[in-house]
Amino acid sequence: MLKHTQIENFDPNGVTVNAGIFGLPFDENTAELIIIPVPWEVTVSYSPGTVEGPEAVLNASYQVDLYQNDIHDAWKMGIYMLPIPDELINKSNSYRILARNYIAWLESGAPLDATERFAAVPDIINKACSEMNEWVYEQVKKYRSQGKMVALLGGDHSTPLGMIKALSEDYESFGVLQIDAHADLRKAYEDFEYSHASISYNALKLPQLSKLVQVGIRDYCQSEAILSKDNNRIHTFYDKDIKEDLYEGKAWKVICDDIVEQLPEDVYITIDIDGFDPKLCPNTGTPVAGGFEMEQILYLMKQVVKSGKKIIGFDLVEVAPGLEGDEWDGNVGARILYRMANLYAASQGKLNLK
């Protein structure tokens, strides 16, 4: 079906009848934005569940109203999420058991009598995660070669590395804006090179990444603090410092201006949902007290667009559903995803932002 026919036959005010994300009628060919679901959480070191994040967001997306009062007819650009890959889920669940047992062994003091049993585990896990990264890389390259905008929906925070690598081949220089409770600057955390706690460390290996701007960091180790201070490619806005500025009367608009000022012209945005107040994501893998309201971060993202910076891609990770019937995390995640999709398109000149 042609895109104009899909638009003509769709009622954005009516009951959802389409199976596409947000109930939209578009497909892989007619959508301008492709969302790649990556259900993967092999190296999760606290609570699991993010492997079910893409499905949770998809299920909750049907309740999201499509109207945006500052972006007229935003839904018409077309958003399509690829089918959630069962093969990736099965691999994640399988390797997760192996990684979980290894982590438990480390946490018990790495008893010598089990050394031989666990010796090969890091290499096995690193290979599996490398293959996942390569799969993401190939997906991103495929759809960008078709002129599509691309976003990623995790999974844990290890999942966007392949996407960032793919983008690095198209841009001589770009920045990353990271919303997160954690710095994710650990080297091979728990002996896993592609750990969810190492995504920013790994991304910095790409020479095209000229600036990493972190916002909301409030749970980090000493080595991460030192790296952030000593590496002139990193600028960290710690949650504690932001809150102190707010308490002393500094406007959020001014703080956002300070953040935007640190960004280069081309920006990739990575959003770990645990950067928000845990009341918005109580089931995420590693929730941390503090963080932001949803509208604070979406306001920041709007200021990025209004500044003239170009968003070159984004991801949303670490959404995890609660017990059966608890759709809260998915509900919040779906709304963040829809708004970010529209702001991404606006920064690319495909939608008009007031």
Residue frames relative to the residue before (quaternion, step in Angstrom):
aa qw qx qy qz dx dy dz
M 1.0000 0.0000 0.0000 0.0000 0.00 0.00 0.00
L 0.4685 -0.6828 0.4878 0.2765 3.56 -0.96 0.88
K 0.6286 -0.5792 0.3656 0.3685 3.57 -1.12 0.69
H 0.6637 0.5035 -0.3345 0.4405 3.61 0.85 -0.85
T 0.6227 0.5232 -0.3364 0.4747 3.59 1.14 -0.58
Q 0.6219 0.5329 -0.3329 0.4674 3.58 1.03 -0.80
I 0.6667 0.4960 -0.2986 0.4693 3.58 0.96 -0.85
E 0.6637 0.5172 -0.3037 0.4470 3.58 0.91 -0.91
N 0.7331 0.4373 -0.2301 0.4673 3.59 1.00 -0.80
F 0.6421 0.5442 -0.3117 0.4409 3.59 1.28 -0.13
D 0.1933 -0.7654 0.6050 0.1037 3.55 -0.98 0.90
P 0.2764 -0.8042 0.5018 0.1584 3.63 -0.27 1.21
N 0.6788 0.4683 -0.2809 0.4909 3.58 1.30 -0.23
G 0.6281 0.5992 -0.3089 0.3887 3.56 1.28 -0.18
V 0.7099 -0.4109 0.3523 0.4507 3.51 -1.35 -0.28
T 0.5060 -0.6609 0.4633 0.3043 3.58 -0.96 0.85
V 0.0015 -0.8073 0.5895 -0.0280 3.56 -0.77 1.04
N 0.6431 0.5086 -0.3219 0.4734 3.60 1.26 -0.13
A 0.4607 -0.7028 0.4803 0.2512 3.56 -1.12 0.72
G 0.5077 0.6593 -0.4232 0.3585 3.59 1.25 -0.19
I 0.6628 -0.5094 0.3531 0.4202 3.57 -1.18 0.50
F 0.8155 0.1402 -0.1952 0.5266 3.57 -1.01 0.97
G 0.5578 -0.6249 0.3787 0.3937 3.59 1.27 0.28
L 0.3971 0.7422 -0.4552 0.2902 3.56 1.27 0.28
P 0.4890 -0.7174 0.4284 0.2503 3.60 -1.07 0.70
F 0.5268 0.6969 -0.3812 0.3026 3.58 1.27 -0.14
D 0.2560 -0.7458 0.5939 0.1598 3.52 -1.30 0.37
E 0.7830 -0.3521 0.2413 0.4525 3.54 -1.34 -0.05
N 0.7033 0.4781 -0.2630 0.4556 3.57 1.04 -0.75
T 0.7696 0.3966 -0.2024 0.4578 3.57 0.92 -0.88
A 0.5943 0.5671 -0.3718 0.4324 3.62 1.17 -0.36
E 0.3720 -0.7192 0.5405 0.2286 3.55 -1.06 0.74
L 0.7494 0.2787 -0.1778 0.5736 3.58 1.23 -0.45
I 0.1517 -0.7763 0.6093 0.0560 3.54 -0.83 1.07
I 0.1820 -0.7641 0.6116 0.0945 3.56 -0.86 1.01
I 0.2082 -0.7784 0.5850 0.0923 3.56 -0.78 1.08
P 0.2160 -0.7771 0.5756 0.1348 3.62 -0.54 1.10
V 0.0540 -0.8032 0.5933 -0.0043 3.58 -0.86 0.98
P 0.0762 -0.8315 0.5503 0.0078 3.60 0.15 1.28
W 0.3331 0.7387 -0.4901 0.3211 3.57 0.14 1.31
E 0.1510 0.7933 -0.5777 0.1187 3.59 -0.89 0.93
V 0.1087 0.8582 -0.4960 0.0757 3.56 1.08 0.75
T 0.7948 0.3479 -0.1731 0.4662 3.61 0.81 -0.95
V 0.2880 0.7735 -0.5220 0.2152 3.61 1.21 0.24
S 0.2234 -0.8297 0.5056 0.0782 3.56 -0.75 1.07
Y 0.7271 0.3362 -0.2390 0.5488 3.60 1.24 0.01
S 0.8194 -0.1335 0.1072 0.5471 3.63 -0.30 -1.14
P 0.3621 -0.7326 0.5313 0.2234 3.61 -0.91 0.88
G 0.3848 0.7389 -0.5166 0.1979 3.57 -1.30 -0.02
T 0.5828 0.6195 -0.3800 0.3635 3.59 1.14 -0.51
V 0.5093 0.6266 -0.4332 0.4005 3.60 1.21 -0.29
E 0.6979 0.4387 -0.2573 0.5043 3.58 1.19 -0.54
G 0.3769 0.7735 -0.4461 0.2462 3.58 1.30 0.04
P 0.6771 0.4947 -0.3229 0.4388 3.63 0.75 -0.92
E 0.6670 0.4887 -0.3095 0.4696 3.58 0.96 -0.80
A 0.6322 0.5370 -0.3309 0.4500 3.58 1.02 -0.78
V 0.6657 0.4848 -0.2986 0.4823 3.59 0.97 -0.85
L 0.6275 0.5370 -0.3313 0.4561 3.58 0.96 -0.83
N 0.6879 0.4885 -0.2913 0.4509 3.59 0.80 -0.99
A 0.6956 0.4644 -0.2723 0.4757 3.58 1.01 -0.80
S 0.5654 0.6538 -0.3739 0.3362 3.58 1.16 -0.58
Y 0.6011 0.5958 -0.3600 0.3925 3.58 1.12 -0.57
Q 0.6743 0.4785 -0.2910 0.4814 3.58 1.27 -0.31
V 0.5245 0.6388 -0.4082 0.3876 3.59 1.29 0.02
D 0.3406 -0.7166 0.5697 0.2140 3.58 -0.78 1.01
L 0.4368 -0.7631 0.4358 0.1926 3.55 -0.88 1.03
Y 0.5472 0.6428 -0.3976 0.3594 3.60 1.19 -0.34
Q 0.0487 -0.7597 0.6483 0.0111 3.55 -1.02 0.93
N 0.3665 -0.7907 0.4404 0.2156 3.59 -0.42 1.15
D 0.7298 0.3777 -0.2476 0.5132 3.60 1.23 -0.19
I 0.7164 0.2915 -0.2358 0.5883 3.59 1.29 0.16
H 0.2879 -0.8078 0.4927 0.1474 3.57 -0.14 1.30
D 0.8587 -0.0149 -0.0195 0.5119 3.59 -0.95 0.98
A 0.0773 0.8500 -0.5164 0.0693 3.58 0.99 0.85
W 0.6444 0.5714 -0.3250 0.3906 3.58 0.98 -0.86
K 0.5977 0.6267 -0.3565 0.3506 3.59 1.12 -0.60
M 0.5437 0.6144 -0.4273 0.3798 3.61 1.13 -0.33
G 0.4302 -0.7194 0.4449 0.3154 3.56 1.14 -0.62
I 0.0368 0.7634 -0.6412 0.0687 3.55 -0.74 1.17
Y 0.0207 0.7936 -0.6069 0.0368 3.58 -0.90 0.89
M 0.1934 -0.7585 0.6104 0.1209 3.57 -0.92 0.91
L 0.4648 -0.6761 0.5001 0.2771 3.54 -0.86 0.97
P 0.6276 -0.5246 0.3959 0.4174 3.61 -1.15 0.42
I 0.4935 -0.6448 0.4927 0.3130 3.56 -1.03 0.79
P 0.3582 -0.7833 0.4672 0.1996 3.63 -0.54 1.14
D 0.3678 -0.7520 0.5091 0.2000 3.58 -0.46 1.24
E 0.6101 0.5737 -0.3557 0.4149 3.58 1.03 -0.75
L 0.6547 0.5039 -0.3080 0.4717 3.57 1.03 -0.81
I 0.6175 0.5378 -0.3381 0.4639 3.58 1.05 -0.75
N 0.6721 0.5049 -0.2984 0.4520 3.57 0.88 -0.96
K 0.6556 0.4977 -0.3107 0.4753 3.58 0.97 -0.84
S 0.6420 0.5279 -0.3243 0.4517 3.57 0.94 -0.87
N 0.6764 0.4966 -0.2995 0.4541 3.57 0.85 -0.93
S 0.6585 0.5196 -0.3020 0.4530 3.56 1.01 -0.83
Y 0.7224 0.4215 -0.2464 0.4896 3.58 0.80 -1.01
R 0.5590 0.6065 -0.3847 0.4144 3.57 1.16 -0.52
I 0.6251 0.5367 -0.3381 0.4548 3.60 1.01 -0.79
L 0.6608 0.5082 -0.2956 0.4665 3.56 0.94 -0.93
A 0.6800 0.4839 -0.2873 0.4699 3.58 0.90 -0.93
R 0.6326 0.5413 -0.3312 0.4439 3.59 0.98 -0.84
N 0.6644 0.4972 -0.3032 0.4685 3.59 0.93 -0.85
Y 0.6389 0.5216 -0.3202 0.4661 3.56 1.05 -0.77
I 0.6462 0.5146 -0.3138 0.4681 3.59 0.96 -0.88
A 0.6398 0.5204 -0.3224 0.4648 3.58 1.01 -0.83
W 0.6264 0.5309 -0.3274 0.4675 3.58 1.07 -0.74
L 0.6439 0.5092 -0.3148 0.4764 3.59 0.97 -0.85
E 0.6931 0.4941 -0.2773 0.4456 3.56 0.91 -0.95
S 0.6601 0.4805 -0.3050 0.4902 3.57 1.23 -0.38
G 0.6481 -0.5425 0.3046 0.4392 3.57 1.31 0.18
A 0.4196 -0.7329 0.4397 0.3057 3.58 1.31 0.24
P 0.0747 -0.8351 0.5445 0.0220 3.62 0.61 1.13
L 0.5339 -0.6775 0.4122 0.2935 3.55 -0.86 0.99
D 0.6351 0.5643 -0.3467 0.3974 3.58 1.03 -0.68
A 0.7203 0.3871 -0.2518 0.5176 3.61 1.24 -0.21
T 0.3477 0.7749 -0.4766 0.2268 3.59 1.26 0.11
E 0.6708 0.5037 -0.3047 0.4511 3.56 0.85 -0.93
R 0.6296 0.5569 -0.3265 0.4324 3.57 1.04 -0.81
F 0.7914 0.3362 -0.1556 0.4863 3.57 0.94 -0.89
A 0.4084 0.7674 -0.4415 0.2222 3.60 1.23 -0.22
A 0.7482 0.4228 -0.2234 0.4598 3.58 0.93 -0.85
V 0.4668 0.7317 -0.4234 0.2596 3.58 1.23 -0.32
P 0.6565 0.5117 -0.3556 0.4251 3.67 0.74 -0.84
D 0.6634 0.5009 -0.3161 0.4573 3.60 0.90 -0.84
I 0.6403 0.5263 -0.3244 0.4559 3.58 0.99 -0.81
I 0.6855 0.4757 -0.2783 0.4758 3.56 0.90 -0.98
N 0.6468 0.5218 -0.3277 0.4494 3.59 0.91 -0.84
K 0.6447 0.5149 -0.3209 0.4651 3.58 1.01 -0.77
A 0.6543 0.5115 -0.3111 0.4621 3.59 0.93 -0.88
C 0.6819 0.4782 -0.2902 0.4713 3.59 0.92 -0.88
S 0.6098 0.5405 -0.3477 0.4638 3.57 1.09 -0.67
E 0.6472 0.5106 -0.3128 0.4718 3.59 1.01 -0.78
M 0.6161 0.5252 -0.3392 0.4790 3.59 1.08 -0.71
N 0.6495 0.5177 -0.3130 0.4606 3.57 0.93 -0.91
E 0.6568 0.5076 -0.3109 0.4630 3.57 0.98 -0.83
W 0.6169 0.5366 -0.3384 0.4658 3.59 1.05 -0.75
V 0.6513 0.4986 -0.3120 0.4794 3.60 0.94 -0.88
Y 0.6271 0.5521 -0.3218 0.4455 3.56 0.93 -0.93
E 0.6928 0.4777 -0.2810 0.4614 3.59 0.83 -0.96
Q 0.6322 0.5277 -0.3344 0.4582 3.58 1.02 -0.74
V 0.6640 0.5023 -0.3016 0.4646 3.57 0.93 -0.93
K 0.6515 0.5149 -0.3156 0.4592 3.58 0.91 -0.90
K 0.6344 0.5545 -0.3271 0.4278 3.57 0.96 -0.89
Y 0.7624 0.3916 -0.2229 0.4644 3.58 0.68 -1.06
R 0.6119 0.5206 -0.3663 0.4694 3.61 1.07 -0.53
S 0.6269 0.5365 -0.3431 0.4488 3.60 1.07 -0.64
Q 0.6585 0.4756 -0.2962 0.5024 3.56 1.30 -0.37
G 0.5668 -0.6208 0.3692 0.3962 3.58 1.29 0.10
K 0.4662 0.6874 -0.4378 0.3441 3.59 1.24 0.28
M 0.4087 -0.5951 0.6146 0.3178 3.49 -1.33 0.37
V 0.1513 -0.8064 0.5696 0.0491 3.57 -1.05 0.75
A 0.0200 -0.7603 0.6492 0.0081 3.55 -1.09 0.84
L 0.2808 -0.7578 0.5679 0.1562 3.57 -1.23 0.45
L 0.1305 -0.7746 0.6168 0.0503 3.53 -1.08 0.85
G 0.1836 -0.8066 0.5557 0.0824 3.58 -0.42 1.26
G 0.6516 0.0530 0.7397 -0.1597 1.59 -2.49 -0.24
D 0.6015 -0.5543 0.4341 0.3775 3.48 -1.38 0.23
H 0.7020 -0.5220 0.3027 0.3782 3.54 -1.31 0.18
S 0.5072 0.6206 -0.4482 0.3958 3.60 1.19 0.15
T 0.5844 0.6781 -0.3400 0.2883 3.57 1.16 -0.62
P 0.6958 0.5052 -0.3314 0.3884 3.70 0.91 -0.55
L 0.4357 0.7353 -0.4640 0.2329 3.64 1.15 -0.23
G 0.6506 0.5162 -0.3223 0.4544 3.60 0.94 -0.81
M 0.6368 0.5193 -0.3235 0.4691 3.57 1.09 -0.69
I 0.6534 0.5013 -0.3160 0.4712 3.58 0.92 -0.87
K 0.6248 0.5308 -0.3329 0.4659 3.58 1.04 -0.75
A 0.6496 0.5160 -0.3206 0.4572 3.60 0.91 -0.87
L 0.6694 0.4950 -0.2995 0.4661 3.59 0.95 -0.85
S 0.6125 0.5731 -0.3508 0.4164 3.57 1.07 -0.72
E 0.6425 0.5221 -0.3210 0.4600 3.58 1.18 -0.44
D 0.6967 0.4454 -0.2639 0.4965 3.57 1.28 -0.25
Y 0.7580 0.2963 -0.1680 0.5562 3.59 1.26 -0.28
E 0.4368 -0.6994 0.5037 0.2576 3.55 -0.88 0.96
S 0.7913 -0.0131 0.0367 0.6102 3.55 1.15 -0.66
F 0.1513 0.7741 -0.6038 0.1156 3.57 -0.96 0.86
G 0.3556 -0.7240 0.5490 0.2190 3.53 -1.30 0.29
V 0.2722 -0.7152 0.6121 0.1991 3.52 -1.36 0.23
L 0.1572 -0.7442 0.6439 0.0823 3.54 -0.93 1.00
Q 0.0902 -0.8275 0.5538 -0.0190 3.55 -0.48 1.27
I 0.1286 -0.7495 0.6468 0.0574 3.56 -0.81 1.11
D 0.2562 0.7839 -0.4984 0.2675 3.57 -0.42 1.19
A 0.4309 -0.6473 0.5521 0.3006 3.53 -1.27 0.41
H 0.7525 0.3521 -0.1596 0.5332 3.55 1.24 -0.62
A 0.5263 -0.6515 0.4500 0.3098 3.57 -1.11 0.69
D 0.1630 -0.8250 0.5204 0.1483 3.61 1.13 -0.66
L 0.4523 0.6812 -0.4409 0.3701 3.54 1.05 0.88
R 0.3969 0.7254 -0.4739 0.3027 3.56 1.19 0.45
K 0.3767 -0.7194 0.5414 0.2179 3.55 -1.05 0.79
A 0.8421 -0.1292 0.0648 0.5196 3.57 -0.69 1.13
Y 0.0038 0.8478 -0.5298 0.0238 3.59 0.78 1.02
E 0.8348 0.0220 -0.0934 0.5422 3.55 -0.88 1.09
D 0.6413 -0.5608 0.2700 0.4487 3.55 1.24 0.77
F 0.5776 0.5614 -0.3873 0.4485 3.59 1.26 0.20
E 0.4007 -0.7603 0.4649 0.2125 3.57 -0.42 1.26
Y 0.7745 0.3084 -0.1599 0.5287 3.58 1.01 -0.81
S 0.1536 0.8217 -0.5265 0.1550 3.55 0.99 0.86
H 0.5858 -0.5516 0.4621 0.3729 3.54 -1.26 0.45
A 0.6704 0.4877 -0.2870 0.4800 3.58 1.21 -0.47
S 0.6978 0.4577 -0.2546 0.4887 3.59 1.30 0.06
I 0.3509 0.7778 -0.4793 0.2052 3.62 1.23 0.05
S 0.6959 0.4593 -0.2916 0.4688 3.62 0.86 -0.86
Y 0.6025 0.5450 -0.3461 0.4693 3.59 1.06 -0.72
N 0.6924 0.4737 -0.2760 0.4691 3.58 0.90 -0.91
A 0.6376 0.5308 -0.3346 0.4469 3.59 0.98 -0.79
L 0.6432 0.5428 -0.3212 0.4341 3.58 1.06 -0.73
K 0.5329 0.6112 -0.4101 0.4174 3.60 1.24 -0.17
L 0.6040 0.5430 -0.3538 0.4638 3.58 1.24 -0.38
P 0.3958 -0.7551 0.4623 0.2437 3.63 -0.50 1.10
Q 0.6020 0.5754 -0.3627 0.4183 3.60 1.16 -0.47
L 0.5918 0.5537 -0.3769 0.4485 3.60 1.18 -0.39
S 0.1589 -0.8459 0.5066 0.0502 3.55 -0.16 1.31
K 0.8143 0.0531 0.0039 0.5779 3.61 1.12 -0.59
L 0.1163 -0.7487 0.6503 0.0551 3.53 -1.00 0.94
V 0.0513 -0.7969 0.6019 -0.0116 3.57 -0.54 1.19
Q 0.1190 -0.8157 0.5660 0.0102 3.55 -0.49 1.27
V 0.0774 -0.8130 0.5771 -0.0056 3.55 -0.91 0.96
G 0.8166 0.2670 -0.2098 0.4667 3.55 -0.86 1.02
I 0.3751 0.7549 -0.4752 0.2522 3.58 1.28 0.07
R 0.1052 0.8173 -0.5561 0.1082 3.56 -0.79 1.02
D 0.7299 0.2786 -0.2103 0.5878 3.60 1.27 0.14
Y 0.2974 0.7557 -0.5069 0.2891 3.57 -0.17 1.29
C 0.4338 -0.6965 0.5066 0.2645 3.56 -1.20 0.49
Q 0.7161 -0.4687 0.3027 0.4195 3.57 -1.30 0.27
S 0.6575 0.5168 -0.3282 0.4392 3.60 0.91 -0.86
E 0.6319 0.5197 -0.3323 0.4692 3.60 1.09 -0.65
A 0.6372 0.5252 -0.3229 0.4625 3.58 1.01 -0.80
I 0.6542 0.5059 -0.3082 0.4702 3.57 1.01 -0.84
L 0.6527 0.5117 -0.3166 0.4604 3.58 0.91 -0.89
S 0.6515 0.5206 -0.3120 0.4552 3.56 0.94 -0.88
K 0.6778 0.4914 -0.2841 0.4674 3.58 1.00 -0.83
D 0.7581 0.4322 -0.2098 0.4410 3.57 0.89 -0.96
N 0.6790 0.4717 -0.2888 0.4827 3.60 1.15 -0.51
N 0.3197 -0.7914 0.4883 0.1819 3.59 -0.44 1.17
R 0.5674 0.5662 -0.3974 0.4467 3.60 1.25 0.08
I 0.6902 0.4479 -0.2609 0.5049 3.59 1.28 -0.23
H 0.0221 0.7514 -0.6595 0.0002 3.55 -1.04 0.83
T 0.1075 -0.8277 0.5508 0.0039 3.56 -0.52 1.22
F 0.1640 -0.7408 0.6462 0.0819 3.54 -0.93 1.02
Y 0.2140 -0.8163 0.5265 0.1031 3.56 -0.06 1.32
D 0.6047 -0.5869 0.4069 0.3527 3.54 -1.09 0.77
K 0.6395 0.5420 -0.3245 0.4381 3.59 0.95 -0.88
D 0.6839 0.4822 -0.2907 0.4639 3.58 0.91 -0.91
I 0.6235 0.5332 -0.3341 0.4640 3.58 1.03 -0.79
K 0.6810 0.4902 -0.2981 0.4550 3.57 0.86 -0.94
E 0.6326 0.5225 -0.3411 0.4587 3.59 0.98 -0.76
D 0.6315 0.5227 -0.3299 0.4682 3.58 1.02 -0.78
L 0.6589 0.5063 -0.3064 0.4644 3.58 0.96 -0.86
Y 0.6650 0.5105 -0.3069 0.4505 3.58 0.92 -0.90
E 0.7171 0.4367 -0.2411 0.4868 3.57 1.13 -0.66
G 0.6942 -0.5452 0.2478 0.3993 3.54 1.28 0.40
K 0.4708 0.6630 -0.4619 0.3542 3.61 1.21 0.06
A 0.4300 -0.7234 0.4783 0.2513 3.58 -0.78 1.00
W 0.5733 -0.5913 0.4438 0.3533 3.56 -1.13 0.67
K 0.5882 0.5705 -0.3598 0.4461 3.59 1.09 -0.65
V 0.6698 0.4902 -0.2998 0.4704 3.59 0.92 -0.86
I 0.6334 0.5181 -0.3246 0.4744 3.58 1.01 -0.81
C 0.6448 0.5132 -0.3172 0.4693 3.58 0.98 -0.84
D 0.6258 0.5317 -0.3344 0.4624 3.58 1.01 -0.79
D 0.6342 0.5287 -0.3228 0.4628 3.58 1.04 -0.80
I 0.6538 0.5094 -0.3063 0.4682 3.58 1.00 -0.85
V 0.6733 0.5053 -0.2923 0.4538 3.56 0.84 -1.01
E 0.6172 0.5740 -0.3407 0.4166 3.57 1.04 -0.78
Q 0.6609 0.5202 -0.3017 0.4490 3.59 1.13 -0.62
L 0.6298 0.5790 -0.3232 0.4046 3.58 1.22 -0.40
P 0.4278 -0.6548 0.5456 0.3008 3.59 -1.12 0.60
E 0.7433 -0.4341 0.2710 0.4309 3.58 -1.27 0.03
D 0.7608 0.2738 -0.1583 0.5667 3.61 0.99 -0.80
V 0.0347 -0.8386 0.5393 -0.0684 3.55 -0.66 1.17
Y 0.1839 -0.7185 0.6605 0.1171 3.52 -1.05 0.91
I 0.1897 -0.7975 0.5665 0.0841 3.58 -0.90 0.92
T 0.0593 -0.7802 0.6226 0.0130 3.54 -0.85 1.03
I 0.0882 -0.8153 0.5722 -0.0091 3.56 -0.64 1.17
D 0.1296 -0.7345 0.6646 0.0441 3.51 -0.62 1.23
I 0.4442 -0.7358 0.4340 0.2700 3.57 -0.53 1.12
D 0.5969 0.5667 -0.3893 0.4136 3.62 1.14 -0.34
G 0.4730 0.6396 -0.4534 0.4021 3.58 1.28 0.15
F 0.6333 0.5186 -0.3176 0.4786 3.56 1.27 -0.42
D 0.6679 -0.4438 0.3976 0.4460 3.54 -1.33 0.19
P 0.5354 -0.6714 0.4035 0.3158 3.62 -0.79 0.96
K 0.5369 0.6067 -0.4279 0.4007 3.62 1.13 -0.30
L 0.6697 0.4798 -0.2854 0.4898 3.58 1.25 -0.45
C 0.7988 0.1451 -0.0598 0.5808 3.60 1.22 -0.38
P 0.0338 0.8683 -0.4947 0.0146 3.61 0.81 0.96
N 0.7312 0.4379 -0.2428 0.4633 3.59 1.14 -0.49
T 0.3865 0.7210 -0.4920 0.2978 3.60 1.25 0.17
G 0.7004 -0.5430 0.2754 0.3724 3.55 -1.16 0.64
T 0.8107 0.0465 0.0086 0.5836 3.58 0.94 -0.89
P 0.0524 -0.8279 0.5583 0.0118 3.62 0.36 1.19
V 0.0978 -0.7839 0.6125 0.0295 3.55 -1.13 0.75
A 0.5104 -0.6447 0.4721 0.3177 3.58 -0.89 0.91
G 0.6411 0.4685 -0.3951 0.4619 3.55 -1.06 0.82
G 0.4680 0.7138 -0.4522 0.2588 3.57 -1.06 -0.65
F 0.5989 -0.6229 0.4288 0.2635 3.49 -1.43 -0.05
E 0.4938 -0.5560 0.5622 0.3619 3.48 -1.40 0.22
M 0.6325 -0.5547 0.3738 0.3905 3.58 -1.13 0.57
E 0.6996 0.4856 -0.2871 0.4385 3.57 0.85 -0.95
Q 0.5527 0.5860 -0.4081 0.4296 3.62 1.14 -0.41
I 0.7109 0.4444 -0.2618 0.4781 3.56 0.84 -0.98
L 0.6575 0.4924 -0.3285 0.4662 3.59 0.93 -0.73
Y 0.5875 0.5357 -0.3635 0.4855 3.59 1.16 -0.51
L 0.6252 0.5292 -0.3303 0.4691 3.58 0.98 -0.84
M 0.6701 0.5014 -0.3019 0.4566 3.57 0.89 -0.92
K 0.6247 0.5230 -0.3383 0.4709 3.58 1.05 -0.70
Q 0.6483 0.5099 -0.3219 0.4649 3.59 1.01 -0.75
V 0.5768 0.5621 -0.3743 0.4596 3.59 1.11 -0.61
V 0.6850 0.4794 -0.2802 0.4716 3.57 0.89 -0.98
K 0.6882 0.4962 -0.2897 0.4430 3.58 0.86 -0.96
S 0.6100 0.5639 -0.3449 0.4369 3.58 1.19 -0.48
G 0.5419 -0.6221 0.4002 0.3989 3.56 1.24 -0.35
K 0.4475 0.6628 -0.4733 0.3694 3.58 1.25 0.03
K 0.3177 -0.7472 0.5517 0.1909 3.55 -1.12 0.62
I 0.2988 -0.7216 0.5990 0.1766 3.55 -0.82 1.06
I 0.1923 -0.8173 0.5377 0.0773 3.59 -0.66 1.10
G 0.7735 -0.1516 0.0895 0.6088 3.56 1.30 -0.02
F 0.0371 -0.8014 0.5953 0.0440 3.56 -1.23 0.27
D 0.1480 -0.7591 0.6201 0.1317 3.50 -1.34 0.25
L 0.1653 -0.7163 0.6646 0.1337 3.51 -1.39 0.36
V 0.0278 0.8296 -0.5513 0.0834 3.57 -0.58 1.17
E 0.7882 0.3812 -0.2779 0.3953 3.50 -1.48 0.17
V 0.3794 0.6658 -0.5378 0.3516 3.61 1.12 0.56
A 0.0309 0.7967 -0.6010 0.0556 3.58 -0.83 0.97
P 0.3963 -0.7215 0.5081 0.2536 3.60 -0.79 0.95
G 0.4678 -0.6522 0.5155 0.3002 3.53 -1.27 0.42
L 0.7798 -0.2456 0.2222 0.5312 3.53 -1.11 -0.67
E 0.7151 -0.4526 0.3002 0.4400 3.56 -1.23 0.40
G 0.7824 0.2823 -0.2419 0.4996 3.54 -0.83 1.05
D 0.6281 0.5051 -0.3398 0.4846 3.59 1.27 -0.21
E 0.0188 -0.8396 0.5412 -0.0423 3.59 -0.19 1.29
W 0.3318 0.8011 -0.4685 0.1690 3.58 1.25 0.07
D 0.6835 0.4813 -0.2995 0.4598 3.61 0.78 -1.00
G 0.6578 0.5003 -0.3016 0.4755 3.56 0.99 -0.83
N 0.6089 0.5631 -0.3303 0.4507 3.56 1.09 -0.77
V 0.6805 0.4613 -0.2786 0.4965 3.58 0.87 -0.96
G 0.6557 0.5337 -0.3085 0.4359 3.56 0.91 -0.93
A 0.6468 0.5283 -0.3205 0.4470 3.58 0.97 -0.84
R 0.6732 0.4918 -0.3001 0.4636 3.57 0.98 -0.78
I 0.6179 0.5145 -0.3404 0.4875 3.58 1.06 -0.69
L 0.6592 0.5295 -0.3058 0.4376 3.56 0.91 -0.94
Y 0.6783 0.4927 -0.3025 0.4535 3.60 0.87 -0.91
R 0.6753 0.4848 -0.3028 0.4661 3.57 0.88 -0.89
M 0.6538 0.5072 -0.3173 0.4633 3.58 0.96 -0.83
A 0.6082 0.5495 -0.3508 0.4529 3.60 1.04 -0.72
N 0.6878 0.4833 -0.2766 0.4657 3.57 0.93 -0.89
L 0.6604 0.4883 -0.3112 0.4781 3.59 0.99 -0.77
Y 0.5855 0.5628 -0.3478 0.4685 3.57 1.10 -0.71
A 0.6882 0.4728 -0.2783 0.4748 3.59 0.84 -1.00
A 0.6338 0.5312 -0.3346 0.4518 3.58 1.03 -0.77
S 0.6664 0.4995 -0.3103 0.4584 3.58 0.96 -0.81
Q 0.6712 0.4755 -0.2775 0.4963 3.56 1.24 -0.49
G 0.5289 -0.6606 0.3883 0.3648 3.58 1.30 0.03
K 0.5090 0.6585 -0.4119 0.3709 3.59 1.25 0.29
L 0.7506 0.1760 -0.1345 0.6225 3.57 1.31 -0.28
N 0.3890 -0.7133 0.5339 0.2342 3.55 -1.21 0.52
L 0.1676 -0.7874 0.5904 0.0576 3.54 -0.75 1.13
K 0.3750 -0.7305 0.5277 0.2172 3.57 -0.81 1.04
